[in-house]
């Protein structure tokens, strides 16, 4: 029997983490930058993710990424509910 209320398994690789973030509605660039932050490589650049897409995430990194994804997805829902579809998190000022 499949329990629909059970959370999905945590992504275990870089590629899975990116796919998960995009599946819940995050823009690709946001997913990449958030994952780089989780991995402690904010200055590594997005190319690093491509070169290491099969690298395994530690259990701590998996849980941290799930928390970040959930928080960002909640923010995305609020922005969309308010009609902000411009994609700017901090406002455009104009």
Number of C-alpha atoms within 10 A of each C-alpha: 3 5 6 7 6 7 7 8 8 17 21 16 17 23 17 17 24 25 16 19 25 18 11 14 15 19 14 14 12 15 22 25 19 20 25 19 14 18 17 11 15 14 10 13 12 15 10 12 19 12 10 12 15 13 13 16 19 12 12 10 19 21 15 16 25 18 12 16 24 15 11 19 17 14 13 20 13 12 16 13 10 9 9 14 11 10 12 9 11 6 9 8 4 3
